[in-house]
Amino acid sequence: MTGAKLQYPPVSTAVRRMKEYHPPLGDRRGLRLDFNENTLACTPRVVEALRGITAADLTRYPEREPLERRVAEHLGLAPGQVLLTNGVDEAIHVLCQTYLEGGTEMLLPVPTYTMYEVYASGIPARVACVPAEDGFRFPLNGLLSAITPATRLICIANPNSPTGQAVRREDLLRVFEAAPHAAVLIDEAYFHFHGETVLDLIGRAPNVIVARTFSKAYGLAGLRLGVLCAAEEPMLWMHRAISPYSVNSLALTCLGAALDDEDYLRWYVEEVLASRTEFQAALDRLGLPYSRSRANFVLVQIGAQHRAFVEAMRQRGVLVRDRSADPGCDGRVRVTLGPREHTKQAIAALEASLAAIGWTPSGVNA
């Protein structure tokens, strides 16, 4: 084979069709306000649980059913209505595998979480994107008009990312009623910072599916833990689509410890909510336009200098996320919120960065 050009086996059409996603990881030293993670730490009980794991524990395949029963009880659901996943990303992949195929379509209000479209693009199904209304308002009428007999999956993040805006319950009910032939995912990744849910409809409305994550408020992003909630009959098919061992033993052990410490969770959420109020007040004072958020982040409109702003923040030890590539988000930067101590640091860096790049309100619409 010396000198010959290597011939690799052909890649499937499905993988060639998939949209690429490259998270801007690299050097993330500094205050990490770029990925909507818990910016501080998980409960100390998780660390204690990790220390208690033995070498023998790691020789066994993980068993998620005991923790699924625990999570179901925590959420007020039946055990058969809960499926733990390797992060909400796997949950989205499972739903695409379960509901989408050639000749069907996914409906997606945009801008929104990128991975919905990424996973759907690997299946010969159509992805129909419905642009948000002015001010990133939920496009209820546009979404209802886009529903067709081919619609099989509708994904709605509530609150939405990257905008932080929430969808009214009555609007969600209209979507459920308008698409009885489609599964409707309500991604409640930021539920703890919003406080409103449709989890009570599980088992009552056959097409309602809810996803939650343990990456945000619980601070377990590195362990990759999410949960799907649905009626028992569709859940049987989701079980068929998922690997039986996709959630690892370390994550399962830590999940129980995280659920036990409700005081820590309550404290962290209260800190984030206080930070959100303080940060948005600072934006008002500085004259920076932004989308009023119901999540643990705020989408700020910087304008033409958005790249320079992100770099200026990095130079001051604070990482933020440029979301200009998202539909309708040109010039906008997302800032994650954590405890008030971190938010004070973020505001100081924000003020210094704006001064460093010579930002003025006139540049917002440039």
C-alpha positions as CSV (number, residue, x, y, z in Angstrom):
1,M,0.0,0.0,0.0
2,T,3.1,2.2,0.0
3,G,2.5,5.3,-2.1
4,A,-1.1,4.4,-2.9
5,K,-4.0,6.7,-1.9
6,L,-5.9,5.2,1.0
7,Q,-9.5,4.3,0.2
8,Y,-11.7,4.6,3.2
9,P,-15.1,2.8,3.6
10,P,-18.0,5.1,2.5
11,V,-19.8,7.0,5.2
12,S,-23.6,6.7,5.4
13,T,-25.8,9.3,3.8
14,A,-27.4,10.0,7.2
15,V,-24.1,11.1,8.7
16,R,-23.1,13.1,5.7
17,R,-26.4,14.9,6.0
18,M,-26.0,15.8,9.7
19,K,-25.4,19.4,10.7
20,E,-22.0,19.9,12.4
21,Y,-21.8,21.3,15.9
22,H,-18.5,22.5,17.3
23,P,-18.8,23.8,20.9
24,P,-16.2,26.5,21.5
25,L,-14.4,24.6,24.3
26,G,-10.6,25.1,24.1
27,D,-9.1,27.1,26.9
28,R,-11.9,27.8,29.4
29,R,-9.8,29.2,32.3
30,G,-11.6,32.0,34.1
31,L,-15.2,32.6,35.3
32,R,-17.2,30.3,33.0
33,L,-20.3,32.3,32.1
34,D,-20.5,30.8,28.6
35,F,-22.3,27.4,28.8
36,N,-25.2,28.0,31.2
37,E,-23.6,25.6,33.7
38,N,-23.8,25.8,37.4
39,T,-20.9,28.4,37.9
40,L,-20.0,27.3,41.4
41,A,-20.2,23.6,42.4
42,C,-22.6,20.8,43.0
43,T,-23.6,19.9,46.5
44,P,-20.8,18.5,48.7
45,R,-22.8,15.4,49.1
46,V,-22.0,14.4,45.5
47,V,-18.3,14.5,46.3
48,E,-18.9,12.4,49.4
49,A,-20.8,9.9,47.2
50,L,-18.0,9.7,44.7
51,R,-15.5,9.0,47.5
52,G,-17.6,6.1,48.6
53,I,-17.4,4.3,45.2
54,T,-15.2,1.2,45.4
55,A,-13.1,-0.5,42.7
56,A,-15.6,-3.4,42.8
57,D,-18.5,-1.0,42.1
58,L,-16.9,-0.1,38.8
59,T,-16.8,-3.7,37.5
60,R,-20.6,-3.9,37.3
61,Y,-22.9,-2.6,34.5
62,P,-25.0,0.3,35.7
63,E,-28.6,-0.2,36.8
64,R,-30.7,2.9,36.3
65,E,-34.1,1.5,37.3
66,P,-33.7,2.1,41.1
67,L,-32.8,5.7,40.4
68,E,-35.6,6.1,37.9
69,R,-38.0,5.0,40.6
70,R,-36.4,7.6,42.9
71,V,-36.7,10.4,40.3
72,A,-40.3,9.4,39.5
73,E,-41.2,9.8,43.2
74,H,-39.3,13.1,43.3
75,L,-41.3,14.4,40.3
76,G,-44.7,12.9,41.3
77,L,-44.8,10.5,38.4
78,A,-45.1,6.7,38.0
79,P,-41.8,4.8,37.5
80,G,-43.0,3.8,34.0
81,Q,-43.2,7.4,33.1
82,V,-39.5,8.2,33.6
83,L,-36.4,7.4,31.6
84,L,-32.9,8.6,32.7
85,T,-30.7,9.6,29.8
86,N,-27.1,10.5,29.1
87,G,-27.9,14.2,29.3
88,V,-30.8,15.8,27.5
89,D,-28.8,15.5,24.3
90,E,-29.4,11.7,24.4
91,A,-33.0,12.4,25.2
92,I,-33.4,14.4,22.0
93,H,-31.6,11.8,20.0
94,V,-33.9,9.1,21.4
95,L,-37.0,11.1,20.4
96,C,-35.7,11.7,16.9
97,Q,-35.1,7.9,16.6
98,T,-38.5,7.1,18.0
99,Y,-40.7,9.6,16.0
100,L,-38.9,10.7,12.8
101,E,-38.4,8.9,9.5
102,G,-38.6,9.6,5.8
103,G,-41.7,11.6,4.9
104,T,-42.1,13.1,8.4
105,E,-41.1,16.4,9.9
106,M,-39.9,18.2,13.0
107,L,-41.3,21.6,13.8
108,L,-38.8,23.9,15.6
109,P,-39.4,27.5,16.8
110,V,-36.1,29.3,16.3
111,P,-33.7,30.5,17.6
112,T,-33.4,27.6,20.0
113,Y,-31.1,24.9,21.3
114,T,-28.9,23.7,18.4
115,M,-29.0,20.0,19.1
116,Y,-32.6,19.5,18.1
117,E,-31.8,20.2,14.5
118,V,-28.4,18.4,14.7
119,Y,-30.0,15.1,15.7
120,A,-33.0,15.5,13.4
121,S,-30.7,16.2,10.4
122,G,-29.3,12.7,10.6
123,I,-32.7,11.2,9.8
124,P,-34.4,11.5,6.4
125,A,-37.1,13.8,7.8
126,R,-37.8,17.5,7.2
127,V,-36.9,20.1,9.8
128,A,-39.3,23.0,9.5
129,C,-38.1,26.1,11.4
130,V,-40.6,28.8,12.5
131,P,-38.9,32.1,13.2
132,A,-39.7,33.9,16.5
133,E,-41.9,37.0,16.4
134,D,-40.5,40.4,17.2
135,G,-38.7,40.6,20.5
136,F,-38.2,36.8,20.3
137,R,-41.8,36.2,21.3
138,F,-43.0,32.6,20.9
139,P,-44.4,32.2,17.3
140,L,-47.7,30.6,18.3
141,N,-49.7,31.4,15.2
142,G,-46.8,30.6,12.9
143,L,-46.2,27.2,14.6
144,L,-49.9,26.3,14.5
145,S,-50.0,27.2,10.8
146,A,-46.9,25.0,10.1
147,I,-48.4,21.8,11.6
148,T,-49.2,19.3,8.8
149,P,-50.2,15.6,8.7
150,A,-46.4,14.9,8.4
151,T,-45.5,16.6,11.7
152,R,-44.3,14.0,14.1
153,L,-42.1,15.9,16.6
154,I,-42.3,19.5,17.9
155,C,-39.5,20.7,20.2
156,I,-40.1,23.7,22.4
157,A,-37.5,24.8,25.0
158,N,-39.3,26.5,27.9
159,P,-37.6,28.7,28.9
160,N,-35.9,29.0,25.6
161,S,-32.2,29.1,24.9
162,P,-30.5,31.4,23.9
163,T,-33.2,34.0,24.6
164,G,-34.3,33.1,28.1
165,Q,-37.9,33.8,27.3
166,A,-40.8,31.5,28.5
167,V,-43.9,30.3,26.7
168,R,-47.3,30.7,28.4
169,R,-49.0,27.5,29.5
170,E,-52.1,28.4,27.5
171,D,-50.0,28.7,24.3
172,L,-48.5,25.2,25.0
173,L,-52.0,23.8,25.5
174,R,-53.0,25.1,22.1
175,V,-50.0,23.3,20.5
176,F,-50.8,20.0,22.2
177,E,-54.4,20.2,21.0
178,A,-53.5,21.2,17.5
179,A,-51.1,18.3,16.9
180,P,-52.5,15.2,18.5
181,H,-50.6,13.1,15.9
182,A,-47.2,14.5,17.0
183,A,-45.0,14.2,20.0
184,V,-44.5,17.6,21.6
185,L,-41.3,17.9,23.7
186,I,-41.2,20.6,26.3
187,D,-37.6,20.9,27.3
188,E,-37.6,22.3,30.8
189,A,-33.8,22.4,31.3
190,Y,-34.1,25.7,33.0
191,F,-37.2,24.8,35.1
192,H,-35.7,25.6,38.4
193,F,-35.1,29.3,37.4
194,H,-38.6,29.6,35.9
195,G,-40.8,27.6,38.3
196,E,-43.6,26.7,35.8
197,T,-44.1,23.3,34.2
198,V,-46.4,21.0,32.2
199,L,-45.3,17.9,34.1
200,D,-48.8,17.6,35.5
201,L,-50.0,16.7,31.9
202,I,-47.9,13.6,31.7
203,G,-50.3,10.7,31.3
204,R,-53.2,13.1,30.8
205,A,-52.3,14.4,27.4
206,P,-50.9,11.5,25.3
207,N,-48.5,13.6,23.1
208,V,-46.8,15.6,25.9
209,I,-43.2,14.8,26.7
210,V,-41.1,16.7,29.2
211,A,-37.3,16.7,29.5
212,R,-35.3,17.9,32.5
213,T,-31.6,18.1,33.1
214,F,-29.3,17.7,36.1
215,S,-26.6,19.8,34.4
216,K,-27.9,23.3,35.4
217,A,-29.2,23.9,38.9
218,Y,-27.8,20.6,40.2
219,G,-24.3,21.2,38.8
220,L,-23.8,17.8,37.3
221,A,-23.0,18.7,33.7
222,G,-19.8,16.7,33.7
223,L,-21.7,13.5,34.6
224,R,-24.3,13.9,31.8
225,L,-27.7,13.2,33.3
226,G,-31.1,14.0,31.9
227,V,-34.6,12.6,32.2
228,L,-37.5,12.1,29.8
229,C,-41.0,12.0,31.2
230,A,-43.9,10.7,29.1
231,A,-47.0,8.4,29.3
232,E,-46.1,4.8,29.8
233,E,-47.1,3.6,26.3
234,P,-44.8,5.9,24.3
235,M,-42.2,5.3,27.0
236,L,-42.0,1.7,26.0
237,W,-40.8,2.7,22.5
238,M,-38.3,5.1,23.9
239,H,-36.8,2.3,26.0
240,R,-36.4,0.4,22.7
241,A,-34.5,3.3,21.1
242,I,-32.0,3.9,24.0
243,S,-29.0,1.9,25.1
244,P,-29.6,0.0,28.3
245,Y,-26.3,1.2,29.8
246,S,-26.0,4.8,28.5
247,V,-26.1,6.3,32.0
248,N,-23.0,5.4,33.9
249,S,-22.7,4.1,37.5
250,L,-20.9,7.3,38.8
251,A,-23.7,9.5,37.5
252,L,-26.4,7.3,39.1
253,T,-24.6,7.2,42.4
254,C,-24.3,11.0,42.4
255,L,-27.9,11.6,41.4
256,G,-29.2,10.2,44.6
257,A,-26.9,12.4,46.6
258,A,-27.9,15.5,44.6
259,L,-31.6,14.8,45.1
260,D,-31.0,14.4,48.9
261,D,-29.7,17.9,49.4
262,E,-32.7,20.0,48.7
263,D,-31.4,22.9,50.8
264,Y,-28.3,23.3,48.6
265,L,-30.5,23.3,45.4
266,R,-32.8,25.9,47.0
267,W,-29.8,28.1,48.0
268,Y,-28.3,28.0,44.5
269,V,-31.5,28.8,42.7
270,E,-32.2,31.7,45.1
271,E,-28.7,33.0,44.4
272,V,-29.2,32.8,40.6
273,L,-32.6,34.5,40.8
274,A,-31.0,37.4,42.9
275,S,-28.2,37.5,40.3
276,R,-30.6,37.8,37.4
277,T,-32.3,40.8,39.0
278,E,-29.0,42.5,39.8
279,F,-27.5,41.8,36.4
280,Q,-30.6,43.0,34.4
281,A,-30.6,46.2,36.6
282,A,-27.0,46.8,35.7
283,L,-27.9,46.4,32.0
284,D,-30.7,48.9,32.4
285,R,-28.3,51.3,34.0
286,L,-25.7,50.9,31.3
287,G,-28.3,51.2,28.5
288,L,-27.6,47.8,27.1
289,P,-30.6,46.2,25.3
290,Y,-31.4,42.6,26.4
291,S,-34.1,39.9,26.4
292,R,-35.7,39.7,29.9
293,S,-34.9,36.2,31.0
294,R,-36.7,33.5,33.0
295,A,-33.5,31.3,32.9
296,N,-30.0,31.4,34.4
297,F,-28.6,33.5,31.7
298,V,-29.4,36.8,29.8
299,L,-29.0,37.4,26.1
300,V,-27.4,40.9,25.7
301,Q,-27.4,42.9,22.5
302,I,-23.9,44.3,22.0
303,G,-24.2,45.0,18.3
304,A,-21.4,45.2,15.7
305,Q,-18.7,45.0,18.4
306,H,-19.8,41.6,19.7
307,R,-16.6,39.8,18.9
308,A,-14.4,42.5,20.5
309,F,-16.7,42.4,23.5
310,V,-16.3,38.7,24.0
311,E,-12.6,38.9,23.7
312,A,-12.4,41.9,26.1
313,M,-14.4,39.9,28.7
314,R,-12.0,36.9,28.2
315,Q,-9.1,39.2,28.9
316,R,-10.7,40.2,32.2
317,G,-11.2,36.5,33.2
318,V,-14.8,36.1,32.3
319,L,-16.1,33.8,29.5
320,V,-19.3,34.7,27.7
321,R,-20.9,33.1,24.6
322,D,-21.3,34.9,21.3
323,R,-24.7,33.8,19.9
324,S,-24.6,35.9,16.7
325,A,-24.8,32.8,14.5
326,D,-28.3,31.9,15.8
327,P,-31.3,33.0,13.8
328,G,-32.2,36.6,14.5
329,C,-29.4,36.9,17.1
330,D,-26.8,39.0,15.2
331,G,-24.7,41.1,17.6
332,R,-26.0,39.3,20.7
333,V,-24.0,37.7,23.5
334,R,-25.3,35.3,26.2
335,V,-24.1,35.7,29.8
336,T,-24.7,32.9,32.3
337,L,-25.6,33.8,35.9
338,G,-24.5,32.1,39.0
339,P,-24.2,33.2,42.7
340,R,-24.2,36.9,43.4
341,E,-20.4,36.9,44.0
342,H,-19.9,35.8,40.4
343,T,-22.4,38.3,39.1
344,K,-20.6,41.2,40.7
345,Q,-17.4,40.0,39.0
346,A,-19.3,39.8,35.7
347,I,-20.7,43.3,36.0
348,A,-17.3,44.8,36.8
349,A,-15.8,43.0,33.8
350,L,-18.8,44.1,31.6
351,E,-18.3,47.8,32.5
352,A,-14.5,47.6,31.9
353,S,-15.0,45.7,28.6
354,L,-17.5,48.2,27.2
355,A,-15.1,51.0,28.1
356,A,-12.2,49.1,26.5
357,I,-14.0,48.6,23.1
358,G,-15.5,52.1,23.2
359,W,-19.0,50.8,23.1
360,T,-21.9,53.2,22.6
361,P,-25.6,52.6,22.3
362,S,-25.5,53.9,18.7
363,G,-23.5,50.8,17.7
364,V,-26.2,48.3,18.7
365,N,-28.0,48.4,15.4
366,A,-24.9,48.6,13.2
